[in-house]
Amino acid sequence: MSNNRSSFSGRIGFVLAAAGSAVGLGNLWRFPYLAASHGGGIFILCYIILALTFGFALMTTEIAIGRKTGLSCIGAYQALSRKFTFLGYVAWLVPIIILPYYSVIGGWVCKYISVYLTGQAQAAAADGGAFFGTFISSPGEPLGWFCLFLALTSVAVLLGVEKGVEKVSKWMMPILIVLIIGICAYALTMDGALEGLKYYLVPDFSKFSLSTITAAMGQLFYSMSLAMGIMVTYGSYTRKDISLVKSVNQIELFDTGVAMLAGLVIIPTVFAFQGEAGLSAAGPGLMFQSLPMIFAEMPGGQFVGLAFFVLVLLAALTSSISLMETIVSMFMDKLKLGRRAAGVLVLAVSLVMGIPSSLGNGVWSHITLLGRDFLSFFDFVSNNIIMPVVALLTCILIGWVIGTKTVTDEVTRNGEAFGRKRLYEIMIKYFAPVFLIVILLEGIGVLKV
């Protein structure tokens, strides 16, 4: 690692920044829906088991690669094997694709915060959620909110690793946890919520199937910010004396804990007002249509709705900051740019790339790619194709080309015990590649389970 490379101040800063990256929109709108549609408690059980095995192995690998090489993803993969230099470029593509459309969604969240601040909660819930469709199809307003969200992200990144990324995460993550626990406690006091809680937490083994496992694998993979170059980049900012084992365990705990709490907010709330049938909505439909209708019906719903969307904004920002930081870090390494120049360049590129996603449900709705609007297309390419390929090739590189000793030596460099070393080696060489092939084939529609 070069002497002038930025770094986190310590383990807490690194863990909160990495956990902030992992905790994003996927935890808040995808996890509860998948849990609800795949048997509730049995999905949770599968998810926790996979987090301790599959997720642990992939996250340990990426963070160790970053810290060992002291480089962002392109340089890191090149340092491990020149034949796999291309893999760093492919991984770097992921945040470049995701950041613009993710910021468009972040802009939608900003809009809904303004809705609740200005007393328009009832309007947002009227006509079966038509408010959201009208908003995203308008030509100018979504662009403005998209620019605002991207600007907020840029400020944190331009301030640097310790003063920006780390400090923002140290403030945002505790606030996020307090908000989600508070909303969760309120949600569980509502009539009918306990039935939703039972459905969510008590495993029903009669609902177990292969699709339960594949859904849990897919969610875990996307939720933990894997195969995006993010954990490699954050690993490169981590001091050599930091315990990787403890750090990975704490990041997993944060990520899984927030996802679980999100489910405790959403599933009992939806159950209380709409029953099990109300759990069928996913993604934007759940976040921007179903939940506002529920908030409009509950006592104090305007305040609960405001708190909820502030929570969502914090989660979205911590993830978008990690996406932008990964791209900026790469420009700094490869083009030898300063942070400010690299940040402005990434901001400009992201603004241009985000315009199609922002207008794709409005004036450009007649343009589709593979039958999808721009936002859905970029999401499909990055999440369903590139990310599984990057993770699969990383497993092949570590497990079969250069050997798992490269990672395990980095993990134990300070004499630290690696209690799950044998599990790690088996997962990277055998199980994780199989899981990733399943995720890839299911994601592109070849495999139906």
C-alpha positions in Angstrom: 0.0 0.0 0.0 1.4 3.4 -0.9 2.2 5.6 2.0 -0.2 8.4 0.9 -3.2 6.2 0.3 -6.3 7.1 2.3 -7.4 4.8 5.1 -10.1 4.3 7.8 -9.1 5.5 11.2 -9.8 2.1 12.8 -12.0 -1.0 12.8 -15.2 0.8 13.9 -14.9 3.3 11.1 -14.2 0.5 8.6 -17.1 -1.7 9.9 -19.6 1.1 9.9 -18.6 2.2 6.4 -18.7 -1.3 5.0 -22.0 -2.1 6.9 -23.4 1.2 5.5 -22.6 0.0 2.0 -24.3 -3.4 2.6 -27.4 -1.8 4.2 -29.3 -0.3 1.3 -32.6 -0.3 -0.5 -32.3 -4.1 -1.0 -32.6 -4.6 2.7 -35.6 -2.4 3.0 -37.8 -3.3 0.0 -36.4 -6.6 -1.4 -35.7 -8.6 1.8 -39.2 -8.2 3.4 -40.9 -9.1 0.1 -38.7 -12.2 -0.4 -39.2 -13.3 3.2 -43.0 -12.9 2.8 -43.2 -14.7 -0.5 -41.0 -17.6 0.5 -42.5 -18.8 3.7 -41.5 -16.2 6.2 -39.6 -17.9 9.1 -38.2 -20.7 6.9 -36.7 -18.1 4.5 -35.1 -16.3 7.5 -33.6 -19.5 8.8 -32.0 -20.3 5.3 -30.8 -16.7 5.0 -29.0 -16.8 8.4 -27.3 -20.1 7.6 -26.2 -18.8 4.2 -24.9 -15.6 5.7 -22.6 -17.5 8.0 -21.2 -19.6 5.2 -21.7 -18.3 1.6 -21.8 -14.6 2.5 -18.9 -15.0 5.0 -16.7 -16.6 2.4 -17.3 -14.1 -0.4 -17.0 -11.0 1.9 -13.8 -12.3 3.6 -12.3 -12.9 0.1 -12.9 -9.4 -1.2 -11.8 -7.5 1.9 -8.7 -9.6 2.2 -7.8 -9.0 -1.5 -8.2 -5.3 -1.0 -6.1 -5.2 2.2 -3.4 -7.5 0.8 -2.8 -5.5 -2.4 -3.7 -2.0 -1.0 -5.3 -1.3 -4.4 -8.8 -0.7 -5.8 -10.3 -3.5 -7.8 -8.5 -3.3 -11.2 -5.0 -3.1 -9.6 -5.9 -5.6 -6.9 -6.9 -8.4 -9.4 -3.9 -7.5 -11.6 -1.6 -7.9 -8.6 -3.0 -11.3 -7.8 -2.8 -12.6 -11.4 -2.2 -10.7 -14.6 -4.4 -13.2 -16.4 -7.3 -11.9 -14.3 -6.7 -8.2 -14.7 -9.8 -8.1 -16.9 -11.9 -9.2 -13.9 -11.1 -6.0 -12.1 -12.4 -4.0 -15.0 -15.6 -6.1 -15.1 -16.1 -5.6 -11.4 -15.5 -1.9 -11.8 -18.3 -1.7 -14.3 -20.9 -2.7 -11.7 -20.8 0.5 -9.6 -20.6 2.6 -12.8 -23.8 1.1 -14.0 -25.6 1.0 -10.6 -24.8 4.4 -9.2 -26.8 6.5 -11.7 -30.0 4.5 -11.5 -29.7 3.9 -7.8 -29.5 7.7 -7.4 -32.7 8.1 -9.4 -34.4 5.9 -6.8 -32.7 7.9 -4.1 -34.3 10.9 -5.6 -37.7 9.3 -5.4 -37.1 8.8 -1.7 -36.1 12.5 -1.3 -39.4 13.4 -3.0 -41.4 11.4 -0.6 -39.7 13.0 2.4 -40.8 16.3 1.0 -44.3 14.9 0.6 -44.5 14.0 4.3 -42.9 17.2 5.4 -45.4 19.3 3.5 -48.5 17.5 4.6 -49.3 15.7 1.4 -49.4 12.2 2.9 -53.1 11.7 2.0 -52.4 12.7 -1.6 -49.6 10.2 -1.9 -52.0 7.5 -0.7 -54.9 8.4 -2.9 -56.2 6.5 -6.0 -54.4 3.3 -5.2 -50.9 4.9 -5.4 -51.4 6.7 -8.7 -49.5 9.6 -7.1 -46.2 7.7 -7.6 -46.9 6.9 -11.2 -47.8 10.5 -12.0 -44.6 11.7 -10.3 -42.1 9.4 -12.0 -43.7 10.0 -15.5 -43.4 13.8 -15.2 -40.5 15.1 -17.4 -38.7 17.4 -15.0 -39.3 16.8 -11.3 -37.7 13.3 -11.0 -34.5 14.8 -12.7 -34.3 17.5 -10.0 -34.6 15.0 -7.1 -32.1 12.7 -8.8 -29.6 15.6 -9.0 -30.2 16.4 -5.3 -29.5 12.9 -4.2 -26.4 12.5 -6.3 -25.1 15.9 -5.0 -25.5 14.7 -1.4 -23.6 11.5 -2.2 -20.8 13.5 -3.9 -20.3 15.8 -0.9 -19.5 12.8 1.4 -17.1 11.3 -1.2 -15.3 14.6 -2.0 -14.5 15.0 1.7 -12.3 11.9 1.6 -12.2 8.5 3.2 -11.8 9.4 6.9 -13.5 12.9 6.9 -16.2 12.0 4.5 -17.1 8.3 3.9 -16.2 7.2 7.5 -17.5 10.2 9.4 -20.8 10.1 7.5 -21.2 6.4 8.2 -20.4 6.9 11.9 -23.3 9.4 12.1 -25.8 7.8 9.7 -25.6 4.2 10.8 -26.5 4.8 14.5 -29.3 7.1 13.5 -30.6 4.5 11.0 -30.5 1.8 13.7 -32.4 4.0 16.2 -35.0 4.9 13.6 -35.7 1.4 12.4 -35.9 0.1 16.0 -38.3 2.9 16.9 -40.6 2.3 13.9 -40.4 -1.4 14.5 -41.6 -1.0 18.1 -44.5 1.2 16.9 -45.5 -1.3 14.2 -45.6 -4.2 16.5 -48.2 -2.4 18.8 -50.8 -2.3 16.1 -53.8 -4.7 16.1 -53.1 -7.7 13.9 -49.3 -7.1 13.8 -48.5 -10.1 16.0 -49.9 -12.5 13.3 -47.5 -10.9 10.9 -44.7 -11.3 13.4 -45.5 -15.0 13.8 -45.6 -15.5 10.0 -42.3 -13.7 9.7 -40.2 -15.4 12.4 -41.7 -18.9 13.0 -40.3 -21.4 10.5 -42.9 -23.5 8.6 -40.9 -26.4 7.2 -43.9 -27.3 4.9 -43.1 -24.2 2.9 -39.5 -25.1 2.4 -38.4 -25.6 -1.2 -35.4 -25.1 -3.5 -36.7 -21.7 -4.4 -36.4 -20.7 -0.7 -32.7 -21.4 -0.8 -32.1 -19.7 -4.2 -34.1 -16.7 -3.1 -32.1 -16.4 0.1 -28.8 -16.9 -1.8 -29.7 -14.2 -4.3 -30.8 -11.7 -1.7 -27.7 -12.3 0.4 -25.4 -11.9 -2.6 -26.9 -8.5 -3.6 -27.4 -7.3 0.0 -23.8 -7.6 1.1 -22.3 -5.4 -1.7 -20.4 -8.3 -3.1 -18.8 -8.4 -6.6 -19.0 -4.6 -7.1 -15.4 -3.8 -6.2 -16.7 -2.1 -3.0 -15.4 -4.5 -0.4 -12.1 -4.7 -2.3 -11.8 -0.9 -2.2 -12.8 -0.6 1.4 -10.4 -3.5 2.2 -7.6 -1.5 0.6 -8.4 1.4 3.1 -8.1 -1.0 6.1 -5.1 -0.9 8.3 -3.0 -4.0 8.6 -3.5 -4.3 12.3 -7.3 -4.5 12.0 -8.9 -7.9 12.6 -10.6 -9.1 9.4 -12.4 -11.9 11.2 -14.1 -9.6 13.7 -14.8 -7.0 11.0 -16.5 -9.5 8.7 -18.6 -10.9 11.6 -19.7 -7.4 12.6 -20.5 -6.3 9.0 -22.6 -9.5 8.6 -24.4 -8.8 11.9 -25.2 -5.2 10.9 -26.4 -6.2 7.4 -28.5 -9.1 8.5 -29.8 -7.3 11.6 -31.1 -4.3 9.6 -32.7 -6.6 7.0 -34.4 -8.5 9.8 -35.6 -5.3 11.4 -36.9 -4.0 8.0 -39.0 -7.1 7.8 -40.2 -6.5 11.4 -41.4 -3.1 10.3 -42.9 -3.9 6.9 -44.4 -7.4 7.3 -46.4 -6.9 10.6 -47.5 -3.4 9.3 -48.8 -4.8 6.0 -50.3 -7.8 7.8 -52.2 -5.5 10.2 -53.9 -3.5 7.4 -54.0 -5.8 4.4 -53.4 -9.3 5.6 -51.1 -11.8 3.9 -52.4 -10.8 0.5 -50.9 -7.4 1.0 -47.4 -8.9 1.0 -47.4 -9.5 -2.7 -46.1 -6.1 -3.7 -42.3 -5.7 -4.2 -39.7 -3.0 -4.9 -41.1 0.4 -5.8 -44.7 -0.8 -5.6 -44.2 -1.7 -1.9 -42.2 1.3 -1.0 -43.9 4.1 -2.8 -47.5 2.8 -3.2 -48.5 0.2 -0.7 -46.8 1.7 2.4 -48.0 5.3 1.9 -51.6 3.9 1.7 -51.0 2.1 5.0 -49.4 5.1 6.7 -52.5 7.1 5.7 -54.7 4.7 7.6 -52.7 4.3 10.8 -52.7 6.7 13.8 -49.8 9.2 13.5 -49.2 7.9 10.0 -47.7 11.1 8.7 -45.0 11.1 11.3 -44.3 7.4 10.9 -44.2 7.8 7.1 -41.7 10.7 7.5 -39.5 8.7 9.8 -39.7 5.7 7.5 -38.6 7.6 4.4 -35.8 9.3 6.4 -34.6 5.8 7.3 -34.7 4.8 3.7 -32.8 7.9 2.6 -30.0 7.1 5.2 -29.8 3.5 3.9 -29.7 4.6 0.3 -27.0 7.3 0.9 -24.7 4.9 2.8 -24.8 2.6 -0.2 -24.5 5.2 -2.9 -21.5 6.7 -1.1 -19.8 3.3 -1.3 -20.6 3.0 -5.0 -19.2 6.4 -5.9 -16.2 5.9 -3.6 -15.3 2.7 -5.5 -15.4 4.5 -8.9 -13.5 7.5 -7.6 -10.8 5.3 -6.1 -10.3 3.6 -9.4 -9.9 6.9 -11.3 -7.5 8.1 -8.7 -5.4 4.9 -9.0 -5.5 4.5 -12.8 -5.5 8.1 -14.0 -3.5 9.5 -11.1 -6.2 12.1 -10.5 -6.7 13.9 -7.2 -9.8 13.2 -5.2 -11.6 16.4 -6.2 -10.9 15.9 -10.0 -11.9 12.2 -9.8 -15.1 13.1 -7.9 -16.2 15.8 -10.3 -15.6 13.4 -13.2 -17.6 10.7 -11.6 -20.4 13.1 -10.8 -20.6 14.3 -14.4 -20.6 10.8 -15.8 -23.3 9.7 -13.3 -25.5 12.7 -14.1 -25.4 11.9 -17.8 -25.9 8.1 -17.3 -28.8 8.7 -14.9 -30.9 10.8 -17.2 -32.3 7.8 -19.2 -33.3 6.0 -16.0 -34.9 9.2 -14.7 -36.9 9.8 -17.9 -37.5 6.1 -18.7 -40.9 6.0 -17.0 -42.0 9.3 -18.6 -41.0 11.0 -21.9 -38.7 8.1 -22.8 -41.1 5.3 -21.8 -41.5 4.3 -25.4 -37.8 3.2 -25.5 -37.1 -0.2 -24.1 -34.0 -2.5 -24.0 -34.8 -6.2 -23.9 -38.3 -5.3 -23.2 -37.3 -3.3 -20.1 -37.3 0.4 -19.3 -33.8 1.9 -18.8 -33.7 1.6 -15.0 -34.9 -2.0 -15.1 -32.4 -2.9 -17.9 -29.4 -1.5 -16.0 -30.6 -3.3 -12.9 -30.9 -6.6 -14.8 -27.5 -6.3 -16.4 -25.6 -5.4 -13.3 -27.4 -7.6 -10.7 -28.4 -10.7 -12.8 -25.4 -11.0 -15.1 -22.2 -9.1 -14.2 -22.2 -9.5 -10.5 -22.6 -13.3 -10.4 -20.0 -13.6 -13.1 -17.5 -11.5 -11.1 -18.1 -13.5 -8.0 -17.8 -16.8 -9.8 -14.5 -15.9 -11.5 -13.2 -14.6 -8.1 -13.9 -18.0 -6.6 -12.1 -19.7 -9.4 -9.1 -17.3 -9.1 -8.8 -17.8 -5.3 -9.9 -21.4 -5.1 -8.2 -22.9 -8.1 -5.6 -20.5 -9.6 -3.6 -18.9 -6.9 -5.0 -20.9 -3.9 -7.0 -20.0 -0.8 -3.7 -19.6 1.1 -3.5 -16.1 -0.4 -6.6 -15.0 1.6 -6.1 -17.1 4.7 -2.5 -15.8 5.2 -3.9 -12.2 5.0 -6.6 -13.0 7.5 -4.1 -14.5 9.9 -1.2 -12.1 9.3 -1.3 -10.7 12.9 -1.4 -14.2 14.4 -5.2 -14.1 14.6 -7.1 -17.4 14.8 -9.3 -18.1 11.7 -11.8 -20.4 13.3 -13.8 -20.9 10.1 -10.7 -21.5 7.9 -11.7 -25.0 6.7 -15.2 -23.9 6.1 -13.9 -20.9 4.1 -11.7 -23.1 1.9 -14.5 -25.5 1.1 -17.0 -22.7 0.4 -14.7 -20.9 -2.0 -13.5 -24.0 -3.9 -16.7 -26.0 -4.1 -20.0 -24.6 -2.7 -19.9 -20.9 -3.6 -19.2 -21.5 -7.3 -22.2 -23.9 -7.5 -24.4 -21.4 -5.7 -23.2 -18.6 -8.0 -23.9 -20.6 -11.1 -27.4 -21.3 -9.8 -27.9 -17.5 -9.1 -26.6 -16.6 -12.6 -28.8 -19.2 -14.4 -31.9 -18.2 -12.4 -31.2 -14.5 -12.9 -31.1 -14.8 -16.7 -34.1 -17.0 -16.8 -32.4 -20.3 -17.8 -33.2 -22.0 -14.5 -36.7 -22.1 -13.1 -37.2 -23.2 -9.4 
